[in-house]
Amino acid sequence: MGVFRALLLLVLLAGAACFVAYMVSGQVRFRGYGLRLVRWTVFAGLAFFAVLIAQRMVESW
């Protein structure tokens, strides 16, 4: 689980770096990369929490 959290953090930081690159260079492609990375990070985070909730529900029964 720690590895998954670290990967989520790294992808989120990569998205932030893309937004910084967009602000510095003004190239629109970096904004697109950043939006895609953040979108997939949010989806992965939601899936991660769904698995955690499912595990707790199974353990409580």
C-alpha positions in Angstrom: 0.0 0.0 0.0 2.9 2.3 0.7 4.2 1.8 -2.8 0.8 2.8 -4.3 0.7 5.9 -2.2 4.2 6.9 -3.3 3.3 6.4 -6.9 0.2 8.5 -6.5 2.3 11.3 -5.0 4.9 11.1 -7.7 2.3 11.3 -10.5 0.7 14.3 -8.7 4.1 16.0 -8.5 4.7 15.3 -12.2 1.4 16.9 -13.0 2.4 20.0 -10.9 5.7 20.1 -12.7 3.9 20.1 -16.0 1.8 23.0 -14.9 5.0 24.9 -13.8 6.6 24.1 -17.2 3.4 25.5 -18.9 3.6 28.7 -16.9 7.3 29.1 -17.6 7.3 28.2 -21.3 3.8 29.1 -22.3 3.5 25.9 -24.4 0.0 24.5 -24.3 1.1 20.8 -24.5 2.4 21.0 -21.0 -1.0 22.1 -19.7 -2.5 19.1 -21.5 0.0 16.7 -20.0 -0.6 18.2 -16.5 -4.4 17.9 -16.8 -4.2 14.2 -18.0 -1.8 13.3 -15.1 -3.9 15.0 -12.5 -7.1 13.4 -13.9 -5.6 9.9 -13.8 -4.2 10.6 -10.3 -7.7 11.5 -9.1 -9.1 8.3 -10.7 -6.4 6.2 -9.1 -6.9 7.8 -5.7 -10.7 7.2 -5.9 -10.0 3.5 -6.8 -7.6 3.3 -3.9 -10.1 4.6 -1.4 -12.8 2.4 -2.8 -10.6 -0.7 -2.2 -9.9 0.5 1.4 -13.6 1.0 2.1 -14.4 -2.4 0.7 -11.7 -4.0 2.8 -13.1 -2.4 5.9 -16.6 -3.4 5.1 -15.5 -7.1 4.6 -13.5 -7.0 7.8 -16.4 -5.7 9.9 -18.7 -8.5 8.8 
